[in-house]
Amino acid sequence: MPFCYSVLMSTETKNENQKKTVFQKILLWVIKTYLYLTLFLPFIVTRSTLFPYVFGKAIFFELIIEIAFLFWIVLIVLYPSYRPKLRSPISLGLCVWFIALLLSVVFGASPMQSFWGTHERMSGVFTLLHFGAFYFMLVSVMKTGSEWKPFLRAVVGMGTAVGIAMIYQGVRVWGERPALWFGNPGIAGSFMLFFLFLVPCAWFLERSRKSALQNQNVQELLSLRGGNNRRSNLILWFKQKLVSLLLVARNDKQIVILLLYAL
């Protein structure tokens, strides 16, 4: 998950004592509100379009990010302390990756299709740039653990709601793999796997291994029954065991060894 690095490296005391103006608070509130609105993305389905499970989600996400981006530009111009810092490996890696993507558009066989993508996938560079803006806005306006906690809890809540709905669909139509608002069981299962990455973040922020392990077990159950996909279940099993070991690791050396083993 792109913002995990920023979550783990954030501190509670950073910028807490800095006084904020009324206009600054308004800008932050508007930007965070739009960032929270992106959590409704999995529930967007546009039945009137040719690709209802993809096109509507992409348009909704792009619109939300573009509106938030306008306020964010004002924020970083007036308040330099919110400008993103490119010292983290993830931020630097993303910048290099986006430069490579733009070069592929210029020198590719079909620059127009590379940039805009297709209605079926909506994975052109134009859409990917919105994900980049989403990342930099997140790490810019959420600098401390106290700011990340509500957002991560909302993300976990959204994932839990999706998992429960998928279980309900699987029980109601027994024998059929649930796809819900994704249109494809494989995609739905892969989506649920994403939430297992939030468990280490919850541990570092909450400082509670017991609650993190309980949340991880709940997400494992929802992912297994919700996705019901062999590939997803195999990846899930490996990640579940790795996360469990990370949660019981006693020092940084053991954590590094486990991560190298995972690679």
N, C-alpha and C positions, 0 to 999 in steps of 0.2 A: 504494500500500500504506500503511495507516494508520500503521505504526510507523516508516516510513522517516525521517521528520523527526527522531524521537528517536534513531535510529541515527546519523544524520549529525552531530547536535549533541552526541553523548555524548563524554566525554573519558576517557582511561585513568586519570587520577589522581584523579578524583572519588570520594570516600568510600573509597578503597583503604586509607587509613591509619586509618580509623575502626574501633575495636574492636567486635566483635560478640559478644553473649552466646550461650550454648548454645541457649537457647530461641529466640532470634532466628534463628540458623542453621537450626534445625529448621523454623521457619515458612517461611523462604525456600526450603529444600529441598523441602518439601511442595508449596508453591505452584508452583515451577518444574517439579516432576515432573508435576503435573496440566496445566500449560501445554504441556509436551512431549507429553503423551498426546493432545492435540488434533491432532497431526500424523498420527495414525492415522485421522483422519476420512474421507479419501477411500476407504479400504479397507472401510468399513462398509456392508454390504448386508443388509437384513432381508427375506428371501424370504417370510416368513410374513405380512407386512403388505401392504396394498393398494397402497402406493407404496414399494416396497422400496429405491429409490435415493435417496429424499429423507427419508422419515419417520425411518428408523433413524439416519441421519447427524445429523439435527437433535436427536433425543432424546439421543444419545450426547454431542453437543457441549454441550447445555444441562446435562446431569448433571455433566459434568466441570467446567464453569464454575461451577456452583452450589456444588460442594464446595470448589473452590479459593477461591471468593469468601468463604466462611465463615472460612477461615484468613487471607485477606487483610484482612478487617475487623479481626481480632485484631491483625494486624501493624501496621496504620496507627493503631490506637488506642494501642497500647503504644509504638510507635516513630514519632513524627511525621515523621521525615526521609523516610519512605517514602510519605507522603501525596502523591497526584498534584498537580502544579502546573499551573494552567490558564493559564500564560503563553504557551504555544505556540499559533500560529494553528489548528493541527489540533485540539487539545484544545478550544479555544473553539468552533470550528466544529461539532465533534461535539456539544457540550453544547447549542448552539442548535438543531441538527438534531433531537436527541432531544426537546427541549421542543416543537418544532413537531409531531413525531410524536404526542406525548401529547395535544396540543391537537386534532389531527385525530381521535384516538380519541374524545375527549369530544364534539366537535361533528360527528362523521361520521354517515353514514346508518345504519351498523351498528357500533356501538362494540364489541360482543362479537367480531365477525369481524375488525375492525381490530386488536384487541388480540391475539387468539389465532391469527389466520390460519386457513388450511385445511390439511388433511392432505396435499393434493397439492403445495403450495408451501412450507408451514412458514415463511412470511415475514411473520408478524404482528409487531406491536411487541414482544410478549413475547420472541420469538426475537432480534429486533434489539437489545434491551437486553442480551442475553447477549454479543453482539459488542462492545457498548460496554464492558461489564465486562471482556471479554478484552483490549481495547486498554489500558484504564487499569491493569490488573494488569501487563501487559507493560512499559509505560513506567515503572511504579512499582518493580518488583523487578529490572529490568535497566537499570542506570544507566550502565554503562561499556561501551566497545567490547569488552573482554575477556569481558563477560557476554553480549553480543549475538552474538559470533562463533560459539560452539557452536550456538546456536539457529538462526541463519541457515544454517549448514552443514547442520544436520539438516533444515531446510525444503528446501534445494536437493537433499539426498539423497533425501528423500521424492518430490520432483518428478521427479528422474531415474529413480527406481524405477517411478513411474507411467508415465513416457514410454517406458521400455524395455518394460514390459508391454503398452502400447498398440501399439508397433511389432510385438511378437510376435503380438498378436491380428490386426493388419492383414496380416502375412505369412501367418499360418496360414489365415485366411479371406480370400483375395485377392479384391479387388473390393468388399469390404464395409467401410464406414467403421467403425473401432473405437470402441466406446463404453465398454467395460470396466465399471468399477464406477459409472459415471455414468448409464447408460441412454440417453444421447443424445450423438451425435457432436459436436454444436455446443457443448454444455456441456463436454464433455471437452476440446475445442480451446480454449475460453475459459479453462478451468482451467489449461492448460499455458502460456497467455500470461502468466499471473500471475507466473511465475517469472523472466521477463525483467526485471521491476522489481528483482529482487534483485541484478542485476549491478552497478549503480552503488553499491549499499550494500556489496557485497563489495569494490569498488574502494576506497571511502573507508575501510573497516575494515582491509583487507589491505594497502593502499597498493601494490598490484601491478596495473598496467594490463594487463600481458601475461596473467596468470592470469585476470583478470576477463574479458578479451576471449575467451580460450579457453573459459571456462565459458559465456559468452554464445553462442558459436557452437555448443556442444554443446546448449544449451537450444533454440536455433533449430531444429536438426535434429530434436530430439525433438518439438517443438511442431508443426513442419510435417508430419511423418509421422504423429504421434499424432492430431492433430485432424482433418486432411484435410478442412477446411471452408473454403469460399471466403472467407467473411467473416473468419474467424479468420486465414487466411493473409494477407489484405490488411492487416489490422491488425498482424500479426506483422512483415510486411515493413517497414512504416513504423517500428515501434518498434525493429526491429533496426538500421535505418539511423541512427535518432536516437541510440540507445545507443552505437553505434560512434563517432559524431561527438563525443558527450559524453566518451567515454574518451580521445579524442585532443585534446580542447580544452586549450589551454595556460594559460588564465587564467579568472578568474571572469566577466569580461565576455563572453567567447565562450560560456560555459555559459549565461548569462542570455539571450543572443541566440538560442541554439538552443532554449531552453525557450519563449521567446516565439513563435518560429516554429512550434513544435509546437502551441501553443495556437491 
